[in-house]
Each structure stands twice: as C-alpha cells, then as structure tokens.
Amino acid sequence: MQLANALVVLSSTAEDGEFQVRISNKGVGVISAAATAMGLLSNAGPPDWHPATSAIKMVCREAAKYCKDLDVELGKLAVYHSLNKNGVAMHVIGMKTMDLLNSNLNIVHNGLTTQEKRVLEHIKEKFFSRLREGHWEGVELKRFNEITVAENS
C-alpha cells in the first residue's frame, strides 16, 4: 500500500472506528497509535500523568482488576482489539521489553485464546459500555492553556 496521506489516531473508541473507515475510503491512510492508550488499557495501569478523566481511569482499573483475577493481560486484549479494527493502514505499538514484543508477535500470528476472547467481549460489555466518552480529547490543550494563562498573569 502506498501512502501519500496519513492521519495518526491516538485514541480508539467506537466513534473513531467509524471515522477511520470514512477517512480511509477517501485515500488517507490511518495510523493507529493507541492500542493500550498509553498504558491505560493494561493490567499495570497508566502513568500518574495520564490525561484521561477520572471516570475513564476508574473503568479501566475495574477492567484491569477483572482481567488480573482471570490471569489475562488487558494490554493483550487491547492490542488484539486494535489490530482487528477496520480502516487502519498501520499500527504503531511501543514495547519496552522483549516479553511485550513476543506477546504482541504472538497476537499477530495466533490471535487470542477462546478464554481471552470471552474476557474481551465481557469487559467491552460490562465495563467499557458504561463510558459516555471514551476519550480525553482536548484535555491536554486545556491544561496547557490554563498553565500559560497563569504564568502570564
């Protein structure tokens, strides 16, 4: 595939999926860089500075706990979900260990187990369906503007 135009998507909500298909139909390649949402969708959780709302973080913590209790890694489910989205030309996934690299390659080559697929469907239904907004678009810009105004006062 030759890409002349690309759009990097840094979130992965249902709305984004519809957007990605519309954009890709216009000849713009969508690059997804949001599989684990900066650690939010992992059993370890996000860094303290993560810009998501407290409501999103709470739902993700609950989903991570559910996954941990079943010995399933939420990040693995998130990567699988992201890799199977329509309309995406390329995925960018950061990995800081060889174990993560091997896990992600395993997902590409083998997918999820039957149990992991059941857990994925369950967390989408039980946890993530409760979110009114699954993104934090504009939060960082708003904080930056507040800091800039305060510094200039």
Phi, psi and chi 1 to 4 in degrees:
 res  aa     phi    psi   chi1   chi2   chi3   chi4
   1 MET       -  129.4  168.8 -176.0 -139.6      -
   2 GLN   -97.5  127.4 -175.1  177.3   17.9      -
   3 LEU  -108.5  116.5  -76.2 -179.4      -      -
   4 ALA   -97.6  -30.5      -      -      -      -
   5 ASN  -129.2  138.1  -61.4  -58.9      -      -
   6 ALA  -139.6  149.7      -      -      -      -
   7 LEU  -129.0  124.5  172.3   68.6      -      -
   8 VAL   -90.7  124.6  177.5      -      -      -
   9 VAL  -105.3  123.5  177.5      -      -      -
  10 LEU  -107.6   18.2  -63.3  173.6      -      -
  11 SER  -143.4  169.6   66.4      -      -      -
  12 SER  -146.4   64.3 -172.9      -      -      -
  13 THR   -98.0  171.7   64.1      -      -      -
  14 ALA   -58.0  -39.6      -      -      -      -
  15 GLU   -62.2  -38.5  -63.5   82.1   15.5      -
  16 ASP   -62.3  -37.9  -67.6  -29.6      -      -
  17 GLY   -59.3  -43.9      -      -      -      -
  18 GLU   -64.5  -41.3  -64.9  165.5   14.6      -
  19 PHE   -62.6  -43.5  173.3   73.3      -      -
  20 GLN   -61.7  -41.8  -70.0  167.1   -2.0      -
  21 VAL   -65.3  -43.6  170.1      -      -      -
  22 ARG   -61.5  -43.8  -74.7 -162.2  -43.8  -92.4
  23 ILE   -67.4  -45.5  -69.3  -64.9      -      -
  24 SER   -64.0  -29.9   65.6      -      -      -
  25 ASN   -69.2  -15.2  -71.8  -19.3      -      -
  26 LYS   -94.8    5.5  -57.0  -88.0 -172.6 -144.9
  27 GLY    87.8   13.3      -      -      -      -
  28 VAL  -102.9  125.2  175.8      -      -      -
  29 GLY   -79.4  130.9      -      -      -      -
  30 VAL   -95.8  126.8  174.5      -      -      -
  31 ILE  -107.1  115.8  -59.9  171.1      -      -
  32 SER   -89.9  124.5  173.7      -      -      -
  33 ALA  -127.0   42.7      -      -      -      -
  34 ALA  -140.5   23.4      -      -      -      -
  35 ALA   -53.6  -49.0      -      -      -      -
  36 THR  -106.8   10.7   61.9      -      -      -
  37 ALA    50.5   52.3      -      -      -      -
  38 MET    56.8   39.8  -62.8 -175.4  -68.4      -
  39 GLY    89.8  -10.2      -      -      -      -
  40 LEU   -59.2  -38.5 -170.1   63.0      -      -
  41 LEU   -98.9   62.9  -62.3  173.2      -      -
  42 SER  -149.2  158.6   71.7      -      -      -
  43 ASN   -65.4  -28.0  -72.6    1.2      -      -
  44 ALA   -75.1  -25.4      -      -      -      -
  45 GLY    85.3  172.5      -      -      -      -
  46 PRO   -83.3  166.6   34.2  -37.7      -      -
  47 PRO   -68.1  160.6   17.6  -23.3      -      -
  48 ASP   -55.9  -34.3  -67.3  -22.0      -      -
  49 TRP   -80.5    0.1   51.2  -99.0      -      -
  50 HIS   -53.7  132.4 -163.0  -73.5      -      -
  51 PRO   -79.6   -2.8   29.0  -35.0      -      -
  52 ALA   -61.9  155.0      -      -      -      -
  53 THR   -67.6  161.3   64.5      -      -      -
  54 SER   -63.4  -31.8   57.2      -      -      -
  55 ALA   -65.6  -43.9      -      -      -      -
  56 ILE   -64.9  -44.9  -67.3  172.5      -      -
  57 LYS   -61.2  -39.1  -72.2  178.8 -178.0  177.6
  58 MET   -63.7  -47.2 -179.2 -171.5   70.5      -
  59 VAL   -62.3  -40.7  167.1      -      -      -
  60 CYS   -67.5  -37.7  -69.5      -      -      -
  61 ARG   -61.9  -42.9  -90.2 -167.2  -52.1  -87.2
  62 GLU   -63.3  -42.7  -69.1  172.6    0.9      -
  63 ALA   -65.0  -40.1      -      -      -      -
  64 ALA   -64.2  -41.4      -      -      -      -
  65 LYS   -62.8  -44.1 -178.4 -176.6  179.8  -32.6
  66 TYR   -58.1  -45.7  178.2   80.2      -      -
  67 CYS   -63.7  -45.1  -72.8      -      -      -
  68 LYS   -58.4  -43.3  -78.2 -177.7 -159.5  174.9
  69 ASP   -59.9  -26.7  -69.8  -12.7      -      -
  70 LEU  -101.6    8.2  -64.3  172.5      -      -
  71 ASP    58.6   42.7 -162.1   30.6      -      -
  72 VAL  -121.9  138.0  171.5      -      -      -
  73 GLU   -89.1  118.5  171.5   53.6   50.9      -
  74 LEU   -58.3  -38.4  177.1   57.3      -      -
  75 GLY   -59.9  -36.8      -      -      -      -
  76 LYS   -64.5  -42.0 -177.2  176.6 -178.1 -179.0
  77 LEU   -65.3  -39.6  -55.3 -177.6      -      -
  78 ALA   -64.8  -42.5      -      -      -      -
  79 VAL   -64.2  -44.6  168.5      -      -      -
  80 TYR   -58.9  -47.4  175.9   83.9      -      -
  81 HIS   -58.4  -45.7  175.3   78.3      -      -
  82 SER   -63.9  -44.3 -179.2      -      -      -
  83 LEU   -64.9  -20.6  -69.0  174.2      -      -
  84 ASN  -100.8   12.5  -74.0  -75.6      -      -
  85 LYS   -79.5  140.2  -66.4 -160.1   83.4  134.9
  86 ASN   -75.4  152.3  -69.0  -32.2      -      -
  87 GLY    82.5   11.6      -      -      -      -
  88 VAL  -107.2  126.8  177.6      -      -      -
  89 ALA   -84.7  -31.1      -      -      -      -
  90 MET  -154.6  149.4  178.7 -169.9  -53.5      -
  91 HIS  -118.2  136.8  -63.0  -89.4      -      -
  92 VAL  -115.8  120.2  177.2      -      -      -
  93 ILE  -130.6  122.2  -58.3  172.2      -      -
  94 GLY   -82.3  139.3      -      -      -      -
  95 MET  -139.0  129.4  -65.0  159.5  -88.7      -
  96 LYS  -104.6   -1.6   60.1 -176.7  176.3 -178.6
  97 THR  -138.2  159.6   67.4      -      -      -
  98 MET   -66.0  -32.1  -72.3  -60.1  -67.8      -
  99 ASP   -61.2  -42.5  -74.0  -17.4      -      -
 100 LEU   -65.4  -41.8  -78.2  174.3      -      -
 101 LEU   -58.5  -48.8  173.0   61.9      -      -
 102 ASN   -63.5  -39.0  -71.3  -33.1      -      -
 103 SER   -62.4  -44.6  174.8      -      -      -
 104 ASN   -67.6  -38.6  -70.5  -23.5      -      -
 105 LEU   -64.4  -37.3  -71.8  172.4      -      -
 106 ASN   -62.5  -39.7 -174.4   47.8      -      -
 107 ILE   -62.3  -44.8  -64.8  165.1      -      -
 108 VAL   -61.0  -44.7  169.5      -      -      -
 109 HIS   -84.0  -32.3  -66.3  -69.4      -      -
 110 ASN  -122.7  -10.3  -57.9  -49.9      -      -
 111 GLY    70.8 -151.8      -      -      -      -
 112 LEU  -105.7  159.1  -62.0  177.3      -      -
 113 THR   -74.2  167.7   65.4      -      -      -
 114 THR   -59.0  -42.4  -57.6      -      -      -
 115 GLN   -62.2  -44.8  165.0   69.7   -1.8      -
 116 GLU   -63.8  -38.5  -70.4  167.1  -25.8      -
 117 LYS   -63.2  -40.0  -73.5  179.2 -177.2  176.4
 118 ARG   -64.1  -43.2  -82.4 -164.7  -67.2 -100.7
 119 VAL   -63.4  -43.4  171.7      -      -      -
 120 LEU   -57.7  -49.4  175.1   58.4      -      -
 121 GLU   -62.6  -38.6  -69.0  -50.3  -49.5      -
 122 HIS   -65.0  -46.3 -175.8   76.3      -      -
 123 ILE   -69.0  -33.2   63.3  171.3      -      -
 124 LYS   -62.7  -42.3  -75.5  163.7   49.8  174.9
 125 GLU   -75.8  -48.4 -175.9  179.2  -50.4      -
 126 LYS   -78.6  -37.9 -179.1  177.4 -179.5 -175.9
 127 PHE  -105.6  -59.8  -60.7  103.8      -      -
 128 PHE   -73.3  -21.1  -61.9  117.8      -      -
 129 SER   -68.5  -17.6   66.6      -      -      -
 130 ARG   -76.9  -18.4  -62.8 -173.2  -23.0 -134.9
 131 LEU   -74.8  128.4  -70.8  172.7      -      -
 132 ARG   -75.8  -40.8  -69.1 -175.5  134.0  174.2
 133 GLU  -128.2  127.7  -82.4 -170.5  -21.8      -
 134 GLY  -104.2   21.5      -      -      -      -
 135 HIS  -137.1  171.0   64.8   85.1      -      -
 136 TRP  -129.3   33.2   50.0   91.0      -      -
 137 GLU   -56.3  131.2 -174.8  175.6  -22.4      -
 138 GLY    88.4  -13.2      -      -      -      -
 139 VAL   -62.8  -46.9  170.0      -      -      -
 140 GLU   -65.6  -40.7  -66.0  149.7  -51.1      -
 141 LEU   -63.7  -41.1 -177.4   58.2      -      -
 142 LYS   -61.7  -45.1 -179.1 -179.7  175.9 -166.6
 143 ARG   -62.2  -43.2  -74.5 -175.9 -172.2  156.8
 144 PHE   -59.0  -46.3  173.1   77.9      -      -
 145 ASN   -63.3  -39.6  -71.6  -24.4      -      -
 146 GLU   -62.8  -42.9  -70.7  168.4   -7.9      -
 147 ILE   -65.2  -42.4  -69.1  167.8      -      -
 148 THR   -63.5  -43.4  -56.7      -      -      -
 149 VAL   -62.8  -44.2  168.0      -      -      -
 150 ALA   -63.1  -39.8      -      -      -      -
 151 GLU   -69.1  -30.0  -72.9  176.1   -9.5      -
 152 ASN   -89.1   -0.2  -67.2  -29.4      -      -
 153 SER   -87.1      -  -63.6      -      -      -
